[in-house]
Amino acid sequence: MPRTPTLRRLESITVAAEYADVSTRTLRRYIASGRLTAYRVGPRLIKVDLNDLDAMMRLVGGGAA
């Protein structure tokens, strides 16, 4: 069965930082270290995929009630 491609949700670093509740500096560090993929749009604009940002997030704690 063919896989349905996931649409990219590209946003600026500023918007992505607000979405993840982190600083833009943190996202730039993640990009520099290779933890997060960035996409250059034009000569200066850099965007990140919110799907990639979601995938980085992990549940913390046991979660058992």
C-alpha positions in Angstrom: 0.0 0.0 0.0 1.5 3.4 -1.0 2.4 5.8 1.7 0.6 9.1 1.8 3.2 11.9 1.8 3.0 14.2 4.8 2.7 17.9 3.9 5.4 20.1 5.2 4.3 22.8 7.7 7.1 25.3 7.0 7.4 28.3 9.3 10.0 30.9 10.1 12.3 30.4 13.0 10.5 33.0 15.0 7.0 31.4 14.6 8.5 27.9 15.2 10.1 29.1 18.4 6.8 30.6 19.6 5.0 27.3 18.7 7.5 25.2 20.7 7.8 27.8 23.5 11.6 28.0 23.1 13.9 30.8 22.1 15.0 31.4 18.5 18.5 30.9 19.7 17.6 27.4 20.9 16.2 26.5 17.5 19.3 27.9 15.8 21.4 25.7 18.0 19.3 22.6 17.1 19.8 23.4 13.4 23.6 24.0 13.8 24.0 20.6 15.7 21.9 18.7 13.1 19.0 17.9 15.5 16.6 19.9 13.4 16.4 20.3 9.6 16.1 23.8 8.2 15.1 24.9 4.7 16.6 28.0 3.1 13.9 29.9 1.2 15.7 32.6 -0.8 19.0 34.1 0.0 18.3 34.9 3.7 15.1 33.3 4.9 15.3 30.0 6.9 12.3 28.0 7.7 11.7 24.8 9.8 9.0 22.1 9.4 6.7 22.1 12.4 6.3 18.3 11.8 10.0 17.9 12.5 9.7 20.0 15.6 6.8 17.9 16.8 8.8 14.7 16.2 11.6 16.0 18.4 9.3 16.4 21.4 9.2 13.4 23.8 6.9 12.5 26.7 8.5 13.1 30.1 7.4 11.1 33.1 5.6 7.8 33.6 2.2 8.9 32.6 0.6 6.2 34.8 -2.2 7.4 37.1 
